[in-house]
């Protein structure tokens, strides 16, 4: 249950307006439903699902081994939890280098 009043959904246009007004924009990282729900309820503007999930959630030493399917699983969980924040999702390394068609298909 959220204690905050109903707030406006954050979009890229809302972020542009916040920047124009000189307002601060908050951003935190989440990889799962529970944490994303807590962050969203706290009123954070942007939630990042980063490729750092490779380190934090999967125990890899670098971000390189995480797959697109793993990122999609994390992103899906976060998106289901969020009502207000804008969710930004990393593409794994290599999914966007050199070929914009592949990058768009992956996104």
Beta strands, then each sheet from edge to edge (+ up, - down):
strand 1: 27-29
strand 2: 46-49
strand 3: 86-89
sheet 1: 1+ 2+ 3+
end
